[in-house]
């Protein structure tokens, strides 16, 4: 028997529900951080686009032959 095994046995039964809820909370937090980073990147892109002037597209009086 390994020392780690005896420590695990003396610690008592693992509460699976608690472990799963902790894992779920960590995953949710990680997903929220990823989402926040994506939103921050999008905000930077929108900020850069907003700083550029809008240039009108030239229109011609003649219809396009194609």
N, C-alpha and C positions, 0 to 999 in steps of 0.2 A: 504494500500500500504506500502511496506517495504521501509526503507531508501535506501537500495541498489538499489531497483527498480527505485526510483526517480533519483538517481545519474546516472544510466544507461540511463534513458530517457533524462536527460539533457546533456549527453555526445554526443548525436546525434546517427545517424544510424551506426551500425557496418559495417565496410568494410570487407565483407566476403572474397573477393579475397585476400586482404592483409593478413588477418588472416590465410587463407589456405596456402598461400605461405610461411608465417613465420613458420607454423607447418611443412610444407614439408621441409623447410631448416633445422629445428631442427631435424627432423627424419633423413635426409640425413647426417647431422653432427654426429648424434648418431651412425648411421650405419657405417660411416667411422671410427669412434673411435673403434667400435667393431671389424671391419675388421683389423685395425691397431694392435689391441691387439692380434688378432689371428695370424697375420703375425709375430709379435714379439715372440709369443710362438713357432711358427714354426721355426723361426730363432734360438731360443735357443735349440730346439730339434736337428736341423741340426748341430749346433755348438758342441753339446755333441756327436753326431754320428761321426763327423769329428775328434774328439779327440781320438776316439777308433781306435786301429790298426785293419787293415783288416787281418783276419786270414784265410789262405787258407783251404778249405775243404779237408779232407784226401780222397785220391782216392786209390782204391785197384786194383791190377792187375787182380783179379778174377772178373768175372761178378756176379752181384747180382742174387742169385737163385730165387728170387721172382719176 
